[in-house]
Amino acid sequence: MTAAQHLRLGVNIDHVATIRNARGGLHPDPVRAARLAVAAGADGITAHLREDRRHIRDDDMARLKAEIDKPLNFEMAATDDMIAIALRTRPHAACLVPERRAERTTEGGLDVAGQRGLIEAAVRALGSAGIRVSLFIAADPKQIEAARAVGAPVIEIHTGAWCEALIEGKDQAAAQEFDRIRKGAALAKSLGLEVHAGHGLDYAAAQTISALPEIVELNIGHFLIGEAVFVGLDNAIRTMRAAMDRGRRDAKAA
């Protein structure tokens, strides 16, 4: 597979920190997990610094930036506090996501169209510091067009609804959601946006979505950390990498 064909894998290490914080102390260390992920084939590391610091903490972000030799993707809300931290940390990328303290995980995509002024200002502040900005959005034409309008170079398509439909065996709903993702990725690419995807992806879903040529990066976390309990982080990441490569290779052969 050539460099142009390579589909990047970003590994989210948030839930290593979740386990650490459940008991306190220093173990398990998310930075150690990030180094293991890179050694296993991750192209980058993603971490979400939430307002309530429920998993990743400020010192984790600083250590990740200092100690890993792959790009760091800083998931964050578009708040003054988070923008200030990002500007101090200077990660390779920042992915703006919606955030509510009561949610277990990110529930849905960012409403770029409805918060245009706020998002545009955040994109401008981060971009001026050389941070590549992506917007975590649903595969909705209105949101995709708004992402381009506010100057974001990258979108990350929220795949959660599709993955949930797959898990629940709702074949028609899954097919409809995947068609929406496919069309959204094509629209975004046509508008000059770089297209990523993530949320809820397991081996099978990652293999399927890897067939979409517009998508150049998948960001996967919870599933990989969960699998690591049973097979180890190295094995889980290598298996995911193989699934992604199969999906892209098989699509090209079809």
Secondary structure, DSSP 8 states (H G I E B T S, - for coil): --TTT--EEEEE-HHHHHHHHHH-SS-S-HHHHHHHHHHHT-SEEEEE--TT-SSS-HHHHHHHHHH-SS-EEEEE-S-HHHHHHHHHH--SEEEE----TT-SS--S---TGGGHHHHHHHHHHHHHTT-EEEEEE-S-HHHHHHHHHTT-SEEEEE-HHHHHHHHTT-HHHHHHHHHHHHHHHHHHHHTT-EEEEESS--HHHHHHHTT-TTEEEEEE-HHHHHHHHHH-HHHHHHHHHHHHHHHHHHHHH-
